Amino acid sequence: MKTFITLILCIIFGYTTLFAQNQNISNGVVFDGEPFLAINPYNTQHMVVAWMGWKLFEQIVIKTRVSYDAGKSWSEAVPLLHVSPSFSSADPSLAFDHEGNVFVSYIDYNKLADSGGVFIRKSLDGGLSWNDPVKVIDMHSDVGKKPIDRPWMVIDRSDGPNQGTIYISTMNAKGAVAPFNPYLNYSSDGGETWEPWQYIDATGWLAGSLIPQPMPTPAISANGVFRCIYPSYVFVQNTLPQFIHASFDNETSGFEYHTVYESAENVSDTLSKKGYLIRANPVDEAHLVFFFLSMENGDIDVYFAESLNNGIEWTVPLRVNDDEVGNGIMQDLLWADFDEDGDLVVTWRDRRNAIDTGYTVPSEIWGSVRWKDSLDFSINFRISDTIVAYDSVLALSGNDFMCVAFHDDTLNAVWGDTRNGTLNIWLQRMAVADSLVSDIFLIDSSSLPSVSYFPNPATSSITLKGSELSKIELYDLNGRKVLEKRLSKSIEEISLEEIADGTYIINIESSFGHFSGKLIKK
């Protein structure tokens, strides 16, 4: 299972570097790790973040927070209760469906007791609260194989016949018996029930016994086809290790396979975070891209390959990081995303400004953009506002990813950061244009102001109480503002007589910051 990730973000603009202040959105006192960010495609001001956090007497839980104003203010953190008191949680993943509902999937398990599974929850109010968990796959669904690690979730939002289908891919947890396999689970009724699990690999395209955790990275094409890429090394299939692309046909429950890339230059560093990603262009159903790490030049670099014919053929891999070739500098911890019109961003952890080589040196986050009308990636730009010293927590298992959502040329990123002496989750939001950062959104500290509102549920009015209150706003769950009022007192009564019954997001501003929560009018 995974535990933590670390990074930091900043910017380059031409030859002048401008830095934005990062926002701490977890504020944990022990640690917070493995963040995942999702943005509502129908209301890009609506953001949901999930992460692993410590909770007294409950070990590690998944926590979530919601913003309805593009990260300016956040709801209080909501911990997801365990299925069993002895369980611990890991590996959160978030996704929105075509109706604007948001889902979270994660592992809830007891490693020592060898029990637990992958679970999914649905939210009907944008992530402010969550329905009861539904089990997707159990630790013992495939006896001895422990098929519950790294549950990636994707949801079909196309207009095709499988619209709304939820797919969750998994792999074997540590301690499983060989041979090893990538797994697929899917639901056609909004996560209420799940089809029997199945192996993604098959004869001639097996993952094999030499790669103990053959993680499948998933995506959904614009026409609703599920796709994933997983690693394989079976000598009788292929003399070299390879990545395999598999596309899934719901009607036949069958897969079609093609080789993406093969090489003997495996990443051998045991500490490096070796994640890889497939992404599908939302405006071109045949266009797929794949980012991975390779040691072709003697050190670990970020590489990119793409297919323009549904994954049948793939281009020769292209090196993305533009530091000196073969300089011994390690890149890792990559993430990538398309925006809605086909622009593509990739980010990674970079050590080009450290005074030494290897994993245990200070690092930054860098990135590059490839615009939809270009064949080339931009000059690399620095995203982090400081160089972060190596911390021993980064040697623990996990720390395998940051998360980036790219919308309307705006980069939204979450990552783990030890700048406060403990691992917290931070967020940065920046606009990107002309291959460079053209604007930076300053994000204030997310410390919650001391405010309250009651009663909730409310009927005809609510009372606000807090220091130096300045404004209240109410939004419906589609992001439409239904009320706004300036405030000047520490206690104020707000009439709701003209507000229809329903669930709303309440934003309260004071001199101490922003607060968001849920309000029910009935």
N, C-alpha and C positions, 0 to 999 in steps of 0.2 A: 504494500500500500504506500501511498505517498504521504508526505508530511508538510513540507514547506517549500516556498520559492522565494527568491530575493531579486530585487532590482530597484532601479530608480530612473526617473525620466527627466529630460530637459530638451533643449532645442538649439538648432543652428539656423541662422538667417544670413545668407550670403557669407561674408567674412566676419559678421558681427553676431555674437551669440547672446540671445536673450533668454533669461531663465524665468520659469513660472514656479510659483510655490505649489508643492504637492499637497494633497489633501489626505489626512489620515482618516479613514472611514471605519476603522475597527476599534482603535484605542484599547486593545487588550493589554492586560498587565502581565500575562504569562507568555503567550504567543498566539498569533493568528497566521494562517497559511493557506496556500492553494486557492487563490481567489478565482472566481469566474464571473464575467460580466455579460449581461444580455441587454439589448436595447429594443424596445417595442418598435417593430418596423412601421406601425401605423401611427405612432406618436413618439418621435425620436427624443422628446423631452423626458420620456419615461424610461428609467434605467433601473435594473435590479442587479445587485451584487450578492454572491454567496461565497462563503469561505469556511474553513475549519477554524474553530476557536475553542479555547479552554473554558469550561463552565464548572464551577465548584461542585464536587460530588458526582459529576456526570461525565468525567473525562473529556473527550473531544466531541463537540457537537457541530453541526452545520448551522451557521448563522446567516441571516439575510437582512439586507436593508434596501429601501426603495427611494428613488428620487423622481419627482414629477416636474422638475425644473432643470433638467440636464446637469445634475450634480451640484447645484448651488446649495440645496438643503436635502437632508436625508431623514427618513423615518428612524425610529429606534430599532436597534438590532433585535431580530426575532430568532431565538434558538429553536431548532427542530428537535423535539423530544425523541429519545431513543425508543425503538421497538421493545427492547429489553433493558432493564437497568444496568446489566453488565456490559452492554455494547458500547462501542466507540465508533465514530463516523469519520468518513474520508471521501475524497474525490467528488466534490460537487460539480454539477454541470447544469446549465440553465438553457431554456429555449422557449420562444413564443410560438403559438400556433396561429393559424390563419384567422382566428376570431379574436386575437389579442389576449388570450389566456396565457399565463406563464407557468412553466413546469420546472421542477428541480428534481434531479436524480442524484443518488449518492449511495455509498456503501454504509451499512450499519451492521457491525459484526463484532465478534469476540475472537480474536486471533488465537488465544490460548485454549479456548473451549472449542475451537474449530466450528463455529456456528455463525449464522447471519446470512446476509444476502445484499442484493441491490434493490433499492426502493425508489419509488417515484411519488411525488406529491404535486397536486394541482392547486393553483391559486385563482380564485374568481374575482379578487380585488387588486390585481396587479402586483402581488407579492407581499402585501401587508399581513396576510394570514394564509395558512396552508391547510388543505384538506388532509384527512388521515392518509398515512402511507399505504401504498399498494406494492406488494413484492413483485419484482420483475423476474429475478432468477435467484436460486438459493445456493449456498455454499456447496451443497451436495447434489445439486441437480445433475451434474455429470460426475459420478462417484470418483473420488481421488483427484479430480482435476481442478477443484476450487475456481470455478469460472466467473468470479465476481470482481476482478480487479479492473480499475480504470474505466468506469462506465461513462463513455461519451454518448451524449444524446443529441439527435438532430430530428427536426419535425418538417414534414412536407407541407409547404405553404403554397404550392403550385395550384393551378386550376385543374389538374389532372385527376384521374380516377382514384388516386391514393391520397388526395388532399386530407391533411389532418393526421395521417399515420405517423406515429412516434416510433423512432428506431433508437435502440440502445445497443451499442457494441461493447464487449468486454473481452478480457483475456484471463489467463490462469494467474492466480495469486502465487506468491512464493511458497514453495513447499509442495507444489503439485507434482504429480507423476507424469513422466513423458509417455507418448509424444504430446507436444503442446499445440494449442489451437486458439485461433480467434473465434469469437462467438457473436451471433446476432440474435436479438430479441426485438419483436415489434408488436405494436398494438394499433388496431383500427378503430377503437372506440374511446379515444381520449384517455388512454392509460388505465381504464377500468379492468380490462382483461388482457392477457398476453398470449400470443401464439406460442407453441412449444419452441424452446430454444433450438438453434441449429448451428453447426459448424459453418464458418465462412470458407475455410479452406476445404480442398477436396483432392482426390487422387490426381497426381500430376501437378498439383498446385498446393501441396501441403506446406505448413509452416515448419514442421519437423521437430526433432528432439534436441537440437543444438541451441535454439533460441528459447529460453525458458518462459519469456513473457512477450509473445508476438502481438503487440498492441495493434489493433485495427483503428486507424484514424478515419472518421466518417464524414460524408458530405451528402447533400441533396442537390441534384442538378435542377436547372430551371424548369425542366419538364417533369420533375417529381421522381426521377430515378435515384435510388439509394446507391451510393458508391463508397468504397473504402480502399485503403492501401495498408498492407501488413507485410512484415519481413518474413523471409523464408531462407532456410539453408538445408536443403536435402540434396546430397551430392548426385544421386541417380537422376534427379530432376534437372539440376543445373550445377555446373562445376563451381560456380561462384555464388556467394550470398546475393540475394536479390530482394527487391520490393515488388509486390504483386498487387495489381489493381483488380478488384472484384466489383462487378455491378450486379444488382439483385432484381429479379423479376418476381413481383408479388403474386402474379397469377400462377406461376409454376413453382414458386419457392425455390428457384434455381439461380445459380450464379454463372456469370461469364467472366473469364480471366484473361489478363494480358500482363506481360512483364513491363515494369516501369523503368527499372534501372538495376544493373548488376555491377558489382565491383568487389575486389579483394581488399580495398582500402577501408576497412572497418574502423570505426571510432573505438580506440582501445583504452582511453583514459577511463578509469573506473568511477571517477567523481563527476565527470561531465554529464550534463543533463541532455540526453540524446533524443529528445522528442522530435517528431516529424509530423507534417500536416498536409492533408489534401484539402483543397478549396475548390468550389464550383462557381463559375461566373454566373451571376444572377440574370444576366441579359443575353447569354449565349449558352444554350443547353449542351453544346458539344465541347465547350472549353473547360478544361480542368487544369489545375496547377498543383505542384507538389514541392514542398520545401523540406530539406533534410540536411544533415551534417555529413561531411566527408573529410578524410585525411589525404585526398589526392595529392596535395602539395606538401605533405609532411606534417602539417598542423591542422587543427579542426576549423573548417570554414563552412559558411552557409551556402547551400546550393539550391538551384531552382530548375525544375523541368516542367514542361507543359504539354498538353495534348489538345489538339483542335478537332479531333474526331472521336469523341466519347471514350477516350482512354485506350483506344486500340494501338496508337503509335504515340511515342513520347520523344521530345527533343533531347538533344545532347545536353546534359546538365551545365548550367551557367553559374559561375561563382558570383555571389551578390556582394559580400563585404569587400570594400575597395582598399583596405590597408595593404601593405607590401606583401606580395606572395612569398610564402615560405619563411615568414619572420618568427615563427614559433608561437604566435599569439593565438589563444584559444577563443573561438566563438561557440556559444551554446545557448540553450533556453530560448528557442525561437518561437515566434507566433506570427500569424498572418491573417488577413481578412480582405475580402472584396467589399467595396461600398456598392450602393444600389445601382450605379450606372457603369460598373465594370472597372473602376480604378482599383489598384491592388497595393496594399502596404505589407511590409514584412519588418519585424523587429527582432532583436536578439540581444543577448548579454555579450559585451565586448570588453577586451582587456588591452586594447592597443595603447592606452595611455598609462599602463602600469609599468613599473621599472623592471619587472621580471616576467617570466613566462609561466605557463601552467595554470592550474585551476585555483590554487590557494593564493591569489593575488587580488588587489583591488580591481573593481569592475565598474562599468557603466552600461547603459542601454543605448544602443544605436538603432537606426532604422533606414529604410529606403522605400521609395514609392515608384510604382510603374503606372503611368496614366494609360487610360484605355486606348488612346491614339498613339501610343509609343511602343517600341520594341525593346527599349532599354530601361533599366532601373536608374533612378536618380543617383547623384552623388550621395554617399552615406551622410546622414545627419545624426548628431548626438541628441538623445532624448533626455538623459538624466541631468539633474542640476548639480550633481557633485559626484566625485569618485567615492565609491563605498568600499571601505576596508573589508577584507575577507573575515567572515565570522564562522566559527566551527559548526554552527547549526547547519551550514550549507553542505557539510559532509554527510548529513543524515539522509536517509532515503526520502524520496519525494522531491520537493523543490523543482518539479519537472516542467513547470510552465508559468508564464504570465498569461494574461488574457487581454486581447485587443479587439474592439469593435469599431469598424470604420463606416461612418455614415456621412453623406453629403460633404465629402472631403475633410471631415473632422475625425481626428484620431482620439479614441477614448481608451484608456489603458488602466488596468489594475495590476498590482504586483505586491510582493512581500518585501519589506524594507526594515533593516535593523538600526536605522539611524537614531532611534530613541533608546537603544540598549535592549530592546525586545523586538520580536518580529511582529509588525503590524501590517495591515493592508492599506495601501495608499492608492489614490486615483489622480490621474492627470487627463486633461482634456485640451486639445489643441487643434487649430485649423491648419490645414496643409494646402499649399497652392504653389504651382510652378516649381515643383520638386523641392521646395524649401518651405520652412515654416513661416507663414505670413502673419500669423496672429497667435497670441497665447492667452488662454483663458485662466486668469488667476482664480484659484479655488481656495477659499478660506478654510480654516480649521473646522472640522466637523463636530467639535464639542457641542453637546446639546445645551441650549439655553434653558434656564430654569423657568419653564412655563407649564401651564396646565389648562385644560378646558373640560367643562362638565355642564350638564350630564351627557353621557354617551352610552346608549342612543339618546337622541334629543327629539323633542316634539316641536315646540314653537320658538325656542331660543337656546343659546348656550352662553355660559359665562367664561371669560378668559381671565387668567390670573398670572401675573409675572412681572418682572422688573423691566422698566423702560420699553414697553411694548410699542411697536410702531405701525404694524400692518397685519391684517388677516386676509387670506385668500382661500376660496373654496373652488375645487376642480372636480368635475365628474370623472368617471373612470375612462372616458375618451379624451381626457386632457382639456376639456372646455371649461373656461373660467365662468363660474356662476355667481360669484360674490367677491367683492373687494372693498375693504374699508380701512381707512387710516385710523390709527389708535394713538392715544395720548395719555392714558391712565394705566395704573397697575392692575385694576380690576374693571372689566367692561362687559356689558351684556350685549350680545349680538342677536338680532332677530332673524329667525329662519322661516318666517311666515310665507315668504314668496319663493321658497326653495322647495322643489318637489321631493317627495319621499325617495330615499335611496341611499347609496353609499358614496361618500365623497372623500377626497384628499384635502386635509386642512393644512395650510402653510401659515405659520406665525413668525413674524419678524420682530426682533428686538435688537437693542444695541449690542447684545451678546452673541447674535448670530441668528440662524434659521432653524425652525423646527417643523417637521412634517409628521402627520399621523393620519389615522382613519377616523372619520366621523359618520355615524349612521343617523339619518333623519327618518322618523316614522310617525 
